[in-house]
Structure formats: C-alpha cells, structure tokens
Amino acid sequence: MPCGKVVAEESERQPDSIEILKRNARKSELPEDWEKVIEMANARHDTADLGLAYVSYFQSLNNMNRDEGFMTDVYPALTFLSDTKQYDYYFALYNMLVNRLFSHRFYQKAQDEAADMYLQAKKLQQPLGMAMALRVQGQIYYKLNLYDKAYASLQEGREICPSYQENLNTFMTAQSLCEWLIMTCIKTEAFEELLPLADHYGDMLAYWNEKGWYDPSGHCPVTYHSLRSIAFLKVDRVSEAQDCLEKAREYMRPEFPARAYEHFYEACYMYMYEKGEYKEAIAQVDTLMETHRDYFPFLLDDMLVKAELLSLDGQSHESIRLYRNYISASDSIAKIDIARQIEELRIQHQVEKMEQENRQKTRYLQLSLVIIMLIALLFSLSVLYAKKLNIKNRVLVDQLEEHDKWVSNFLPLSEKRKEQSVEDVSAEVMRQLNLYMTNERPYRNPALDRKELAKALLVSERILANSIREKNGQTVLEYITMFRLENARRLLALEESVTVKEIAEQCGFGTLRTFQRSFRDKYGMPPSQYRNIAIGK
C-alpha cells in the first residue's frame, strides 16, 4: 500500500467519485474498500482525504481483528501524516499502534511509544494528541491492574481533550476516554460515577447522530446501551438494565466479530447472574473468553468469573478445575512479564525526564563531572572521619544506650515514645498492636475503627495510621480486614458445621456480601469454594 507518495497521473473518475468510495467504505467498514479510497486520494493529490483514509483503513483492520498489513504499513503512514501536519489523524493512528503493540505483548515497546507520543503532542502544542496519549497511557495502567493510576491518567486526558463537538476526532477521543473511565470505575467500585458517565457517552453519540454521522458496525450504540445496563445493574435497577440490553441488541450486526460488542456480553452475563440464570451467564462469559483469547490478563478475569458461575450452577468439579487452571496461569511466564512491565512502567517517566534534562545540559557536562568528583572526595573524607569518630566514641554510645534502656523500664509507654525516633515509635506501636489484635481479637466487632484502636493503645489516631502505613504499607481498614480474613480462612478450614454467614459475623464483617467480596479479592475464589478445597471435597 503506498504511503505518502502521490502518483503523477490524474484520476479519470468524476469529481465526486471519491465521495462515493468513502460512503461505501464507511458502510462496509472493510479494509479493502478503504484501500480504494487511499488509491483515489493518492491519485487526486488530496492529502486530507488520504489522511482520513489511512486512519480508517487501520481502524477497520482493528475492527476485523486482522494483523496482515498493519505493522508493515503503519510507520510509513505515520511519517506521511506527520510530514503533512495532519496531527489529529497522526495521533489517532499513533494511538492504534500503541494498542496493537500492547495487545501483542510488546509491553516495553508500547510504553516507549506512549511516552514519546505524549512528548510529541506537548511539543507541538496539540491538546487532542496529548489527550490521546493520556488515554492510551490510562489503558496501559488499566491492563496492568493499576486502576488508581489509570483513573488519574484518563481523567487528566478528559480535562485536556477539546470539546467533542469540534470534529469526529475529538468526539472519538472523548468517547473512548469516557468508556475507559467507566471500565475503571467498575474495577474501583465507584458505582455512583457510572450512570453520569454512560449518559455523557450517550449525549456525545446523539449529537453526532443528529449531525448525520452513524456507526455502521453498531459498536458505539451497542457500547452505550451496554455500559448503561451495567451502571443500572450495579445499583440493583435490574428491569432498566434489561431494557438497555434489548436496545443494544438492535444495533448488533452478525458480520462483525464479537469483540466489537464485548461490553454487551459483559452486561449480559451480569444480568443473568442477578437473575440466577447461571447457565446462560456461563454462555455469555464463554463468548467473552473467545474475544479475549489473544489478551492474557482479560482472559484470566473471564476464567475467574466463569469458575464462580460454575460453582453457583452446581458444577463443583468443573469449577475447581478452572480455579486450578486460573492459579496455574497466574503463576505463568505471562504473569512474570506483567510484573516486570509494572516495574518498568513505574520508572518510565523518570527516565524520560532525565534524558531530556541531560540533552539540555550537555554543555555543562564537564563542569558537572568536576563538581561531582569534588563532592565524592568530600564525601569520602567525611565518611572516613565519621568512622574514626564512631570508633572513638563507641564505648560512650554503648554506655548511653544502656542508660536509656535502664531509664525506659521506669517510664510508661506514652513517655517512652517521647524519647524514641519516629521509626522506633512505629515499631513499638506495631508490636503492641499486633499483640492486641492477636490476643484480644477486637476485629470481631464490625464497628472497630481507627479511633477504637488508637484508644486501646493509648496513642493518637495519626500515630496509629502512620505506623501501620510505614511498617505494613496498609491503611487502618486494610490492616483490620487482613486479620478478619485470616481468621475467616482458618475457620473455613476447621469449622465445617459453621455456615459462611456465621463465620462472616464472627470475624467482624458487617454483611455477608462484604465478606464474600473481600475474600474473593484476596484469595481469588469465594469462601465456599475455599472451604471445599481445604477439606478435600
């Protein structure tokens, strides 16, 4: 496929023939039809139509899940769009490239391209390009299960993005940011944000439909009604969710792959789950697993959902088998790759920033090296002096430490903390707290909170929270939940006659549903399934 060069001969078609080709290509959404538009635009020296045709061509390849022709043609197309300053199309295609690299597990390459995309957009003062870069960065965070970072990146992109009413590119970008924000809110259980976001998605779609634009694949309207259905399901408005699913089904086209309607199948299995129709829900999850077969993390999520549904449907053996497959897959090479990518992603922006600063300060490199050498020399001398001083005064320090220990035995805990460093205070608080939680088991009280724990230990709430965060890397609630879950796990393995609900109450969970959700988040399976495996059923 030619990229960037315009052939010499003029087209012999009628002046409006390219409009006919574009109309046919939009209707069919086939790559072959968009290739015809590319050839015609190339012949007519029409760079604007050529830019549109390139982006539409690669988008159709994505929609049809076809790899042939994508990687071989995308870089020349990007060069052409950059040279002709068609930046909206350029960053739209750049976005597709990053997604394609990530979906094919070229994680580092995808992250490098995403960072470069943002820097280019910022340098060119292209807010739409910056919004696209933040969107794809948010998608990467989402796929790596870094949902808080994903939300922050997507929200920033939404704020930067120009109005969706400007043109179709801003509309598509704003729409995609909204869709990924909804997906992220589902993961973080921010259910109150779902319906407003879904309605905004619908408002954007309605505006452009009134302008005469429509989606021939039906992806956008199906996605809108499906996301709205999910939003209703999360707040127990089941009948309204069913109505949305019926409306979504009207826009689906059989010639397009199921991956174009993945939110529909997700909403369907959630609806079937609420209705207790587990076999039908399993069938919808099977369709989702087929759409995610080329993307390992999403497939793992589908496996976990299906395992739970099999258990609820009474297919315990199949459920246990699938749980074992899930656990095995989670420990596979793919998981190691993802963990490595998380660490690389953590330092990505720091590395980019350092490289940029180094390029700007090349002229001062020699001076910097001299300063560093002097600092290193001074540091070495100070270390030597400190060691000598340390040896000389060691006996005195030991005597003082013994004196402090003797005095501390006669001070109450609150007075000891005044003489301790912040680290010593945190360690002592955690020691006392662990003993208190283990011996007294206050977590059995559902109302236990930071205030009660601080009161029991005779420390301030701030010191308690800081100690748990510094030593355990947890919030107070996460720390309490950890003890509740560990106690529940032991009871599930030992007390077969006690019901799951009774165990939830004994361990301090306010509701059975809260217990089940917390248990599944930590151990990857519901409490009942854990009990079956633990006692050998």
Secondary structure, 3 states (H helix, E strand, C coil): CCCCCCCCCCCCCCCCHHHHHHHHHHHHCCHHHHHHHHHHHHHCCCHHHHHHHHHHHHHHHHHCCCCCCHHHHHHHHHHHHHHCCCHHHHHHHHHHHHHHHHHCCCHHHHHHHHHHHHHHHHHCCCHHHHHHHHHHHHHHHHHCCCHHHHHHHHHHHHHHCCCCCCCHHHHHHHHHHHHHHHHHHHHHCCHHHHHHHHHHHHHHHHHHHHCCCCCCCCHHHHHHHHHHHHHHHHCCCHHHHHHHHHHHHCCCCCCCCHHHHHHHHHHHHHHHHHHCCHHHHHHHHHHHHHHCCCCHHHHHHHHHHHHHHHHHCCCHHHHHHHHHHHHHHHCCHHHHHHHHHHHHHHHHHHHHHHHHHHHHCHHHHHHHHHHHHHHHHHHHHHHHHHHHHHHHCHHHHHHHHHHHHHHHCCCCHHHHHHHCCHHHHHHHHHHHHHHHHHHHCHHHCCCCCHHHHHHHHCCCHHHHHHHHHHHHCCCHHHHHHHHHHHHHHHHHHHCCCCCHHHHHHHCCCCCHHHHHHHHHHHHCCCHHHHHHHHCCC
